[in-house]
């Protein structure tokens, strides 16, 4: 049942009236492109439901606000801070202010932040970070963003599959393929993956890339253990402990992001395992500190600052009839954390 009174949203009016959100919005704002009969019907439905026009949405449609909301999973993670840097750089050039929110990879927290940003008249909302394998976890966020865009607001996402907005899609499958292909080409066959939570689409995509490369080299999925932990440095430490304890003889650890790789290196150092003499380590992202680690981390560069700039640029463009998709590039960066496995060196 649609909500009543002030809590009724534009999408509730559209569903009850049997029209699209865009048509409902144009009808209630007296815009062209809707017949008078349809507009009158929508207005009557809105009255019946007690719908109150969102003043912030009207302001958005006029383009008079100057705030961009950016929601990230972990503001302390260099991946997201570099994305934020790209957003802020372009926003400053456009005379916009950026409000950054931290969701902690919690869908309910993310939904609450979306609603708060919309309630404060934000011009555009950007969401950076993995989506969820279960689309139901973000269905309500999708409804909120659709209604926001229909009312004149703009939105774009980075690394999300199921939100119907403009999107910049990092090369996650290709990145997973690239790190696996690199260690396999060095001669490694006893490899293990330090992965984030399986509920995240980024993890699913990067694991898929790893498995594609492994299949090319004759390794079945069961030959390559995947250890799930938090997508953080502490998660990398925990995953490395499990790999060392449960999969002795592993000669390469594929961490699915650089902060996990840093945790892996920390555990290996604490356990007296030499990198890369005993075990090679690779990551994904190429955060700024990756080159300064000892040893320097072999990883895949995803150009995070550019991801942030692209997402905001898309959000500031006039809307299109269908959500736009932009894919990002990737580049394998080989440093000192990888070498052929013991027994394969000349």
C-alpha positions in Angstrom: 0.0 0.0 0.0 1.3 3.5 -0.8 2.1 5.7 2.2 -0.1 8.6 3.1 0.4 12.2 3.8 3.9 13.7 3.9 5.6 10.3 3.6 3.9 9.6 0.2 6.5 9.8 -2.6 6.2 10.6 -6.3 6.8 7.0 -7.2 3.7 6.1 -5.1 1.6 8.5 -7.1 3.0 7.2 -10.4 2.3 3.6 -9.4 -1.3 4.3 -8.3 -2.0 6.4 -11.4 -0.5 3.7 -13.7 2.0 6.1 -15.3 5.8 6.5 -15.3 7.6 8.6 -12.7 8.6 11.1 -15.4 4.9 11.4 -16.5 3.8 11.9 -12.9 6.4 14.5 -12.4 5.5 16.5 -15.5 1.8 16.3 -14.7 2.2 17.7 -11.3 4.5 20.5 -12.5 2.4 21.5 -15.4 5.0 20.7 -18.0 4.4 19.9 -21.7 4.4 16.4 -23.0 1.4 15.1 -21.1 -2.2 15.2 -22.2 -4.6 17.2 -20.0 -6.6 14.1 -19.2 -3.6 12.2 -18.0 -2.3 15.2 -16.0 -5.7 15.7 -14.4 -5.8 12.0 -13.4 -2.4 12.2 -11.9 -3.3 15.3 -9.9 -6.4 13.7 -8.6 -4.4 10.6 -7.5 -1.9 12.8 -5.8 -4.7 14.6 -4.0 -6.3 11.3 -2.9 -2.9 10.1 -1.5 -2.2 13.4 0.2 1.0 13.8 -1.8 3.0 17.0 -1.0 5.2 18.3 -3.7 8.9 18.1 -2.7 10.2 21.7 -2.7 13.7 20.5 -2.8 12.9 18.6 -6.0 11.6 21.7 -7.6 14.8 23.5 -6.7 16.8 20.7 -8.2 14.9 21.0 -11.5 15.8 24.7 -11.6 19.5 23.8 -11.1 20.0 26.4 -8.4 21.6 24.2 -5.8 25.4 23.6 -5.6 25.8 20.5 -3.4 26.9 17.1 -4.7 26.5 14.1 -2.4 29.1 11.4 -2.5 28.5 8.1 -0.7 31.5 5.8 -0.3 31.9 2.5 1.5 35.1 3.3 3.5 36.4 6.9 3.5 39.7 5.7 5.1 40.3 3.2 2.2 42.7 4.9 -0.3 40.6 3.5 -3.2 37.7 5.7 -2.1 39.7 8.7 -1.0 41.3 8.8 -4.5 37.8 8.5 -6.1 36.7 11.4 -3.8 39.7 13.4 -4.9 38.6 13.1 -8.5 35.0 14.2 -7.6 36.2 17.1 -5.5 38.6 18.3 -8.2 35.9 18.5 -10.9 33.3 19.8 -8.5 35.6 22.7 -7.5 36.2 23.6 -11.1 32.4 23.7 -11.6 31.7 25.7 -8.5 30.1 22.9 -6.5 30.5 21.7 -3.0 30.9 18.0 -2.2 29.3 16.3 0.9 30.9 12.9 1.6 29.1 10.2 3.4 30.5 6.8 4.7 28.3 3.7 4.5 30.5 1.0 5.8 29.2 -1.4 3.1 25.9 -1.5 4.9 22.9 -1.3 2.5 20.6 0.1 5.2 23.1 2.8 6.1 23.5 3.6 2.5 19.8 4.0 2.0 19.6 6.3 5.0 22.3 8.5 3.6 20.6 8.7 0.2 17.4 9.9 1.8 19.2 12.4 3.9 21.1 13.9 0.9 17.8 14.1 -1.1 16.0 15.7 1.8 18.6 18.4 2.0 18.2 19.5 -1.7 21.3 17.9 -3.1 21.8 18.6 -6.8 23.4 15.3 -7.6 24.1 12.0 -5.8 27.1 9.8 -6.5 27.6 6.3 -5.0 31.0 4.8 -5.2 31.8 1.2 -4.3 30.6 -2.3 -4.9 26.9 -3.2 -5.3 25.4 -6.3 -3.8 25.0 -9.7 -5.5 21.4 -9.8 -4.2 19.5 -7.0 -6.0 16.9 -6.9 -3.2 19.5 -5.3 -0.9 19.4 -2.2 -3.0 15.9 -2.2 -4.4 14.7 0.6 -2.1 17.7 2.7 -2.9 16.9 2.2 -6.6 13.3 3.4 -6.0 14.6 6.5 -4.2 17.1 7.4 -6.9 14.5 6.9 -9.7 12.0 9.2 -8.0 14.8 11.7 -7.4 15.8 11.7 -11.1 12.3 11.9 -12.3 11.9 15.1 -10.2 14.9 16.7 -11.8 17.8 15.5 -9.7 20.8 13.7 -11.1 22.6 10.6 -10.0 25.6 8.4 -11.1 27.3 5.4 -9.6 30.7 3.7 -9.7 30.9 0.0 -9.7 27.2 -0.8 -9.4 25.2 -3.1 -11.6 21.6 -2.9 -10.4 21.0 0.8 -9.7 19.2 2.4 -12.7 21.4 5.5 -13.1 24.4 6.5 -15.2 27.3 4.4 -14.2 31.1 4.1 -14.5 32.1 0.5 -14.4 35.7 -0.4 -13.3 37.3 -3.2 -15.2 36.9 -5.7 -12.3 36.6 -8.9 -14.3 39.6 -7.9 -16.5 41.6 -7.0 -13.4 41.0 -10.3 -11.8 42.0 -12.0 -15.1 45.2 -9.9 -15.3 46.6 -10.7 -11.9 45.9 -14.4 -12.2 47.4 -14.5 -15.7 50.5 -12.7 -14.4 51.3 -15.2 -11.6 50.3 -18.2 -13.8 52.7 -17.0 -16.6 55.5 -16.9 -14.0 54.9 -20.6 -13.3 52.7 -20.5 -10.2 50.1 -23.3 -9.9 49.5 -23.4 -6.1 47.7 -20.1 -5.8 45.0 -18.8 -3.4 42.7 -15.8 -3.4 42.2 -13.3 -0.5 38.8 -12.0 -1.3 36.3 -9.6 0.3 32.7 -10.6 1.3 30.9 -12.8 -1.3 27.9 -10.5 -1.1 29.7 -7.8 -3.1 29.5 -7.7 -6.9 33.1 -6.4 -7.1 34.3 -9.5 -5.3 32.2 -11.8 -7.5 33.5 -10.1 -10.7 37.1 -10.2 -9.7 36.9 -13.8 -8.7 35.3 -14.5 -12.1 38.2 -13.0 -13.8 40.7 -15.0 -11.8 38.8 -18.2 -12.6 38.8 -17.4 -16.3 42.6 -17.0 -16.4 43.0 -20.2 -14.3 40.8 -22.2 -16.7 43.0 -21.1 -19.6 45.9 -22.7 -17.7 44.1 -25.9 -16.9 43.2 -25.1 -13.3 39.7 -26.0 -12.1 37.9 -23.8 -9.5 38.5 -26.3 -6.7 42.2 -26.0 -7.4 42.2 -22.4 -6.4 40.9 -21.7 -2.9 39.1 -18.5 -2.3 39.2 -17.2 1.3 36.6 -14.6 2.1 37.2 -11.9 4.7 36.6 -8.2 5.2 37.6 -6.1 2.1 40.1 -4.3 4.4 43.7 -4.5 5.6 42.6 -6.5 8.7 40.6 -8.8 6.3 43.8 -9.3 4.3 45.7 -10.3 7.4 43.0 -12.8 8.4 42.8 -14.3 4.9 46.5 -14.7 4.8 46.5 -16.5 8.2 43.9 -18.9 6.9 45.7 -19.5 3.6 49.0 -20.3 5.4 47.2 -22.6 7.9 44.9 -24.4 5.6 46.7 -24.3 2.3 50.4 -24.9 3.0 52.6 -24.8 0.0 50.8 -21.8 -1.6 53.3 -19.9 -3.7 51.1 -16.9 -4.7 48.3 -15.0 -3.0 46.0 -12.9 -5.2 44.4 -10.2 -3.0 41.3 -8.7 -4.6 42.2 -5.2 -3.6 45.4 -3.4 -2.5 44.4 -2.8 1.1 43.9 -6.5 1.5 47.3 -7.1 -0.2 48.9 -4.8 2.4 47.3 -7.0 5.2 48.6 -10.1 3.4 52.1 -8.7 3.3 51.9 -7.9 7.0 51.0 -11.4 7.9 53.6 -13.0 5.7 56.3 -10.7 7.2 55.1 -11.7 10.8 55.2 -15.4 9.9 58.7 -15.1 8.4 57.6 -15.8 4.9 59.8 -14.0 2.3 58.1 -12.0 -0.5 58.6 -12.9 -3.4 61.2 -15.6 -2.6 58.7 -17.9 -0.9 55.3 -16.4 -1.8 54.3 -13.8 -4.5 51.6 -11.3 -3.7 49.4 -9.2 -6.1 46.6 -6.7 -5.6 44.1 -4.7 -7.6 43.6 -0.9 -7.7 47.1 0.6 -7.6 46.5 2.9 -4.6 49.1 5.6 -4.2 51.2 3.8 -1.6 51.4 0.5 -3.6 54.7 1.6 -5.2 56.2 2.6 -1.8 55.7 -0.7 0.0 58.6 -3.0 0.6 58.5 -4.9 -1.7 56.6 -2.7 -4.2 53.2 -4.2 -4.9 52.4 -5.8 -8.3 48.8 -4.7 -9.0 46.3 -3.6 -11.6 45.9 0.2 -12.0 42.2 1.2 -12.2 42.7 5.0 -12.3 40.4 5.9 -9.3 40.7 9.6 -9.6 39.5 9.4 -13.2 36.6 7.2 -12.0 35.5 10.0 -9.7 35.8 12.7 -12.4 33.9 10.6 -14.9 31.0 9.8 -12.5 30.5 13.5 -11.7 30.8 14.6 -15.3 28.0 12.1 -16.2 25.8 13.3 -13.4 26.2 16.9 -14.5 25.1 16.1 -18.1 21.4 16.3 -19.1 19.6 13.0 -18.5 19.3 10.5 -21.4 16.4 8.2 -22.2 18.4 5.2 -20.9 21.1 5.1 -18.2 24.6 5.6 -19.7 27.5 3.2 -19.1 31.2 4.0 -19.2 33.8 1.3 -18.8 37.2 2.2 -17.3 40.6 1.0 -18.5 43.1 -1.1 -16.5 46.8 -1.6 -16.6 48.9 -4.4 -15.0 51.8 -2.8 -13.0 54.6 -5.3 -12.3 56.7 -4.5 -9.2 58.9 -6.5 -6.8 56.2 -8.5 -5.0 56.0 -11.2 -7.7 58.6 -13.6 -9.1 58.6 -17.2 -10.4 57.8 -19.8 -7.7 60.6 -21.6 -5.9 62.2 -24.2 -8.2 61.3 -22.2 -11.3 64.0 -19.6 -11.2 66.9 -19.6 -13.5 
